[in-house]
Amino acid sequence: MSKVKNTLELESAVVKFVGDSGDGMQLIGTLFADTTAYDGNDLTTFPDYPAEIRPPQNTIAGVSGFQVHFGSKKILTFGEKLDLLVALNPASLKSNLKWTKKDTIILVDSDAFDEGALEKSGYSSNPLTDGSLKDRKLIAVPVTTLIKEKTASLGVDNKTALRSRNMLMLGLTLRIFSKKTDYCERYIDKKFGNKGNVAELNKMVVKLGYEYLDHVNGEQYSLYVAPAKLEKGKYRNIHGNTATAWGLMAAAERANMQLYLGSYPITPATEILMELAKHKSLGVKVVQAEDEIAGITSAIGASFAGAMAATTTSGPGLSLKSEALGLAVITELPLVVVNVQRGGPSTGLPTKSEQADLVQALYGRNGEAPMLVMAADSPADCFYSAFMAAKLSVEHMTPCILLTDGSLGNGSELFKIPEMNSLPTIKPPYAQPNTKYQPYERNPETLARYWAVPGTEGLRHRIGGLEKENVTGIVSTDPDNHELMVKLRAEKVQRIANYIPEQEVFGEAEGDLLVVSWGGTKGVVRSSVIEMQKEGKKVSHAHFRYIMPLPKNTEHIFSKFKKIIVCELNSGQFVGYLRATLPQFNYYQANKVQSLPFFIDELKEKYFKLLED
């Protein structure tokens, strides 16, 4: 939609919808994000769920949010300071005011700021009238009053009518950004069309919010973000967990294999299980197991039987899967384990994101049990990382742990849907029927053993959790054989480095400072490096998708920089791994363990300090 007169044009904008858990903030945030996508904006989204299932109303603990960062350029981060905060109650305003800046537009339901709600949220006075928001652009709308007046003629009870408070706020937000209501109205018809007059009620309330600002006195605020120049193709706004599921399905198709998922529901990974369960028509087999151990062991059984096998979990579930991971290593079967990381340890912070499971992924098993470890870097990249995790796992006959995190899995971004034929083929190393088969005979290049699918004529064999004799697969406790098998399994994983891309560097190939990151920190770290480069600093960026093994040229890249700083949302797990793997370099650290993303300015402050020393 074209901009209107007296509109402030922005290159990008950050909007956050906040309210009580159950107020529908995730819904209107998603509808607004989808509307921006249809308008041609690039975008990312970041849901912010409360940790409690049924927190008390009008309390800080119960605040639920949904953030949208959209723009006319490539959007790399979930956004930092807000251009618009939509707050449905006092608690949501209080807990999110720190993310606003001077001139942030704050849109509130003034009817919700009564004495009881203010007291529960910790306010001693009403922020709408005490002058504390004087440097913000406040739009106070009597949402409850407006809805009651507008819907009185529909014969709808107040409780039902007031469930649409979020829709009035959505209408206001669409108008502020010069967006049309068409997409939202189509969604409402599809979602509520068979529920009496509920669809009509919600569309009426969206329109009420959309037109409200035309009928009130006072300063009007209007923002505009032009469409982005996107490469031609078919796009959709995709969540990371959905992208992961699609990546696994795409890999199964390119390998001409059936996909099996054995998983137990766990926050924030459950949506992968839910998405794959929708696709039985595509041959996907999904089992919701009774626990984490059953999930992974059923997947190992499916892999033994010749399926492309996967299991999904989060940190606490990965702990429970660790013994079975060792079984997958010693049997040398392909298996993709997706760990959608959350704050820990133990139950920790189920709805908050962290990068603190890397050491667990690398070493969290008994014995010498190396395996492929990868990390996705954005919601859309979850598709490609899941695809490559499956490809490498199958072709090299080794389990793979793919690390995503809560912000990637629940967050979303614009995703250009690829043509299936553009994806590489996957070639499982099948043993041929009626040949002299030895379970641990290996491909001389990859060291992958050959895969004898049960039922293939002439390939009867035995594998299991006891150590086996090299080549023959006979149970063996011979010390020399055990050491040989340990070395072979480790070398097989290291040789994967011959089949992954070399590490890329963003910026000059040599300079004063190399910024290193992995996983979901890519966008904000890349943005911070871009700003340093614009200021004339010799700073470059290396972001790692492949962790075990590291790309072959990692040592060469590191040798070209005077200083290296490793940025990660934990206490220093990747930097510890680098110190053990490439100890000849001196590494500096940027760490944050608050279940919050890095901010560009806090990273730049560390870079400047290193460059000055």
N, C-alpha and C positions, 0 to 999 in steps of 0.2 A: 504494500500500500504506500502511496506517495505521502511525503510529509506535508503537514499543514503549516499555516502561517505562524510566525513567532515560535518556531520549534528549535530547540537546541539539538544539533546533530552530533552524534557520538560515533567514534570508530568501533567501539564495543561497549557493552553495558552489562552490569551485574545486578541481578534481581534476586531477592530472597523472600520466599513466602513462609511465614512462621505463625504458629498457633498451637492450640492444645492438641495432644495426640487424639486423633479421631475427628479433627476439624476439617480434614480433607486437603491438607497442604500439599501432600504428595500428588494428589489428583490434579489440582489446578496448576501446580508447578509443571507437571508433565504436559498438560494441555497447552500451557503457555510456551513451553519448549517446542512442542510439535508445531505450534503455529509459527514460531520463528523459523523452524526448519522449512515449512511450506513456503515461507516468504523468501527463502534463499539465503538465510543467515547461517554461518557456521556456528557451532555451539558445543558446549559441554554442560552437563548437569551434575549436581552433587546433593544427594539426599542426606538429611541429618536427622536420624531417628533417636528418640529417647531410649534409654537402656531398659526402663521398666515397661512391663506389658500394660498395666493399668495404673499409671501414676495419677496422683490427685489432680483434679482440675485446677487451672489457674495457678499452678506452681512451676517454678523453674525446671524441676525434674520432668515435668510433663510436656515440655516444649518440643514440637516436631517441626522440622524445616525442610525446604527444598530450594536449592540455589540454581540459578540459570545464568550462564555466562555466554552471551551471543554477540556476534559482530559481523563486520563487513570484511574482516581479515581472518586468517587462520587462527582459531582459538586453541591455545596450548594448555591453559590452566583452568581450574574450576572458578577462578576469580577471587579477588581479595576484598578490597573496600567496595561497599555497595553503592550503586546509583539509585536504587529503589528498594526500600524495605517495606514489605506488606505484613503488618502485625495485627493479628486478630484479637489479642488480649494483652493486658499489662505485662504478664510474665514473659511473653515472647518478645515484647519490645525491650524489656529490661535485659534479657539474656543476649540480645543481638545488637544492642546499641553500640557495642565496642567495634562492630564491623562497619559502622557508618563513618562518613567523613563530612566535612563542612559542605553544605548544600545537597546532601543526600535527601531525596524525597522520602518522607515517611508517611505511609498510608495506614491509618488505623480505624478500627471500629470504636468510635467514641462511646457508644452505648455500653461497651464491655468494661469501661474504666469506672466501675462503681466502687464503693467503699470496701466491700468484701474482697473483690478481686485485687484491688490495690494492696490491701493488707496481706493477702496470701502471697503475693509476688514480692513483698518486701519494700514497697514504696511507702514513704511517710507522707507524701503529697502527690497530687495528680500531675504527672509530667506534661499533660496536655495544656495545663493552665499555669504552671508554676515558673515558666520561663526557661526551664532546663533544656528545651529543644529550640531555643531562639536562633541558633546557627544552622538548623536543619530546615528543610521545606516541609512543613507539616500539613497534611490533608486529613482532617478528622471528619469521618463520615458516620452519621447515625445509622449504621447498617441494620440493626434489629428493628428500629422504628420504621425505616423505609420498607423493609420486607413485609412487616405486618400490615402496613397501609396498602401496599401494592397487591398483596395476595388475599386480602380479606374477601374479595368477590369470588374467589375460586372455591371457597368452602373447605379449605385445607386447614387442619389444626396447626396451632403455632409451633408445636414441636417439629412437625414435618417441614413447615415453611422455613424455620430457622436453620435447618440443615443445609440450606442453600446460601448461608452467609459467605462461604468461600467463593461461590459463583458470582456474587456481587463484586467481591474484591477482584476476581478474575476480569470481569467486565471493565472495571476501573483501570486495571493494569493494561489491558489491551488498548484502551483509549489513550492512555498516557503515551504509549509507544506507537500510536497510529497503526495498530494492527486491526484487521477485520475479525469478526466473530464467526465467520462461516465454518471453519474447521471445528470449533468448539460446539456449535449447534449440531453439526453432523454427528459428532461423538455422542452428544446428549441424546439425540434421537435413537442412535444405535444402542446405547447403554440402558436407557429408561423408556424406550418406546412402547414396551408391553406392560408398563407399570402405571396404568391410569393416566392421571394428569401430572405425574412427576416430571416428565420430559418438558411439558409446557411450562410448568412452574420454574424449572431451572433455566430454560431459555429466556423466560420473562425477566428473571432476576439478573442474568448476564446483561441483557439489554438495559435494564434499570441502572446497573453500575456503569455501563458504557456511556449512557446519556446523562448521568448525574452531573458531571462537571459543567455541562452546558447551562444548567439551571441554578447555579449557586454563584453568589457574588464572591469576590476575592481573586487573588492572583492565580492564574492558570498555569499548570506545568505540563509541558509537552516535550517528549524526547523522540529522536528518530535515529535508527541504525539502518544504513543502506544494506542491500543484499551483498553477499560475498561473491567474488568471482570464482566459482567452483568449476572444476573439470567436468566435462560433459559425462553424464551417466545417471544411473538410478541410485538414489540415496534414501536412507532412512535414519531416524534417530534411534540408536541401538544401545541397550545396556550391556555392560561388560559380561555379565553372566549369560545373557542371551547370545552374545558374540562367541563366548567360549563354547556353548552348546553347538552353535552352527559350525564352528571350526572343526569340532570333533566329527560332526556329520559329514562335512565336506571331505575330511581326511578318509573316512570310511568309504565314501563314494570313489575317491581317486585311487584307493587301494583295492576296490572291488571286494570289500569285506563287510560283514555285518558289525554294527556297533552295539556293544553291550555296556551298560552303566549299572554298577552296583553301588548304591550310596545310602547313607542315612541322613535325614534332614538336619542341618545345622546352620545357624546364622553366621556369616552372610552368604553361604554357598547354595542354599536350598533351591534358588531359582534355576540353577543349571539342571538339577534333577527335574524340576517342574517343566522346563522348556523341552527337554528331551522326551519326557513322557507324552508330549503332544504329537510325536512324530512316529507312531507305530506304523503308519502307512508307508514310511520310508525304510522300514525294516529295522528300526531302532528297538532294541530290547532294553527295558528299564526295570530294575527291581529295587523297590524301597525296602532295604534290609532292616532287620530288627535292631542292629547296632552297627557301629563303625567297623568292627572286626569282620562281621558277616559281609558287609559291603565290599571290603577289599578282597577277602578270600574268595567270594563268589566271582569277582572280576578276574582274579588269578585263574580260577577254574575255567572261566570263559576264554581267557587268553590261551590256556593249554589246549582248549578245544578248537582254537583257530579264529576266534573273534578279535576285532579291535576292541580292547577292553579299557575301561576307565572307571575311576571312582573320584568323588568330589567331597571336599570337607573344608574345615577351617582348623586353626591350630590345635585346639583340644582333641579334635578327631584325628589329626595326623599323629598325635602322640599314641592314640590307641591302635593306629594302623602300623606302628613301627616294626613289630615282630613279623607281620605278614610282608612288609616291604623287604625284609631280609630274605624271605622265601622267594619273592619275585627276583631278587638279585641272584641267589644261588641256583635257581632253576633257569635263569637267563631267559625270561619270558617278557615280551613287551607289555607295558602297562602305563597308562597316563594317570597320574594322581594330581588333581587340581586342588591346590590349597589357597582358598580365598582368605587371606590373613586378616586377623582382627587383633585388638589389644589384648595382651595377656599379662602374666601367666595365668594358668588355670582357666576358670570361666572368664576372668578378666573383664574386658569391655566388649560385650558381644556386638554392639551396634557401631563401634568405633574402629577406625582403620589404623593399621600399623605395618611396619616392615620388619618385624622382630622374629620371624620364623626361619630366617636364612640359615643360621647355624643348625637348626633342627633338620632342615632339608638336606644340608650337606653331610651331617654326621650323626643324625639322630637314630642310629640303629646299632645293634650289637655286632661285634666282629668287624671285619674289613668288608664294608658293603657300599662301594661307590656306585653312584648312578647319575644319570643326566639331570641337571638342574637348570631350569630356564625361568625367566620372569617377564611377564607382559608389561607394557609401558603405558597403555591407554585403554579406555573401554573398547574402542574399535580394534586395537591391536590384539585384544584377547582372542579375536577370530584367528588372526595369522599365527599367533604364538601357540594356540591350541592345535592348529593344523600342523605346524612344524614339530611340536612336541610329539604328536602321534606319528608323523612321518619318521622322525629320527628314532623313536622308540621301537617301531616296527622293523625298520631297516637294519637296526643295530642290535636288536634282540636284548634290550635293556629297559628296565622301568625308568620313567621320567617324572620328576616332580615339576609341575608348572605352578609358579607362584604368581597369584594376582593379589588383590587386597579388597577390603570392603569398599573403598572409594572407587575403585575400578569396576568391581562387580555390580554395585548398585548405581554408580554413576553412568552417564551416557554421553555419547557424542555423535556427530554426523558421520555416517559410514557409507562409503561408496560400495555397493554390492558388486563383487567381482564376478566375471564370467567363470563358470566352473572349469572350462578348458584352459583358462589362464593360470590355474594352479598346477604345480608340478605333480607328476604321477608319483605314486608310492609303490615300491616294489618289495613286497615281503620276501624274505630269503627262504622260500619253501624248499624242502627236500623233495626230490623226485621219487615217484612210486617205483617199487620193485628195484631199488638200488641197495647196495651194501651200506646201510645207514648206521652211523655212530653218533649218539646224542651230543657229544661235545667235540665233534669234528668241526673245524672253523674255516670261515672264509679267510684266506691268507691276507687280504687287504684290510678288512674291517675287524677281524677276529670274532665276528658274530657267528654263533652256532646256527645250524640250519634247522628250520622249523618243520617238524614232522606232525602234521595235523592228525589226530586220532581218526582212524578209519581209512587212512590212505594205505593202499595195498602194499604190503611188504615192509612197512615202517614201524613195526611193533618196537616199543622202547619203554624205558623207565627213567623218570626224573623225580626229584624230591628234595627235601630239606637237608638230608645228610650229604656231606661232602662226597663228591664223585671222582673217580679216576679220570684223568684227562683222556679225552677222545672216547673211551669205551662207555663211560657212565656207570661203571661198577662202583658200589659203595666202597670208599677207601678212607682209612685213617693214617695213611702213610705221610709222615711229616714233609718229605720233599714234594710229594704230589700236592699237598695242601698249599704249600708256599707257591708252587707253580700256578695253581688255580686262582689263588688270590691275585697274583701278578697279572695273569691273563685277563681276569675280570676288570681289574683297574686299567690295564692298557687298552682294553676294548673301549672303555668310556673315554679315555684320553684321545684315542684315534678319531673320535667323532669330530674333533677340531679340524680334521681334514675335509669335513663335509658341511661345515657351517660357514657363513660369510665372514670375511675378515672384519675386524672392528673398524667402524668409521669414526672419524673425528669431525665435529662441526667447528669450522673455523680453520685457522692456519695449522699446518702439520707440526709446527714447533712454536714455542713461545715462552712467556713468563709463568703462566699458570694453566694447568689442565684441571678442569672440573670433572670429576667422575661421579656417576650416579647409576642407579639400577631401578627397575620396577616402576611404580606409579609416580615417582618424583620427576620423571623426564620433563614434563611440560613446564613446571615452575623453574626447574634448574636451567632448562634451555632458554626460557624467557630472561632469567637473570644474566646469563652469559651474553645474550643478544644485547642487553642494555650496556654491559661492560664493553662490548665490542664497539657499540655506537659512541662510547666515551673515549675511544682510541686505545683501549687496553689490549694487550696481547694475551687474551684469555680464550681458550678453546674448551670444547665439551666432548666427552666420550661417555655415551650411555650404553650400558651393557644389558643385552637380552640373554646372552649365553654366559652362564656362570660356571658350571661344571660340565665340560671343560671350558676354560677361557679361550677366546679366539687366538689363533696362532701368532698374530702380530701385536698382541697386547704389550709385550716387553719392549718391542721396537717403538711403539707409540709413547710409552711412558718415558723412554730414554731421551725424548726430544724436548722435554719441558723442565724448567728449572724447579718448579714446585708442583705438587699434586695434592688436591684436596678432594676427599670422598664425602659426598653428601648422602645421608640416609636417615630414615625415620626409625632409628633404634639407637642403641648405645655404641655401635661401632662394629657390626657383624661382618659386613663386606670388607671393610678396611682391615679387619683382623685376618680374614681369608687371604686378602692380597698380601699382607705382611708375611703370611706363611708360604704363599705360592711364589711371590716375587719379592724376596726380602731385601734386594739390593737397592730399593727405592725408599725414600723418606716420605711418608704419607701424613698429611694433615687431615683433620676431621671437622665436619659440620653435622652435628647430630641433634635430633629433636624427638622426644618420647612423650608427647602430649596428646597423641591421637588427633593431631591437627597437622595440616600440610605445612610445608615450608612457605614463607613469604619472601617475595623477591628482595625486599630491602634488607631483611636479616641475612640473606645469603650474600648480597653485595657488600655488606659491612664486613663480613669475614674475608671476602676476596680482597678488598681494599687493604685490610690489615696485613694480609700475607704479602701483597705487592709492595707495601711500604717497608716491611722488615728487611 
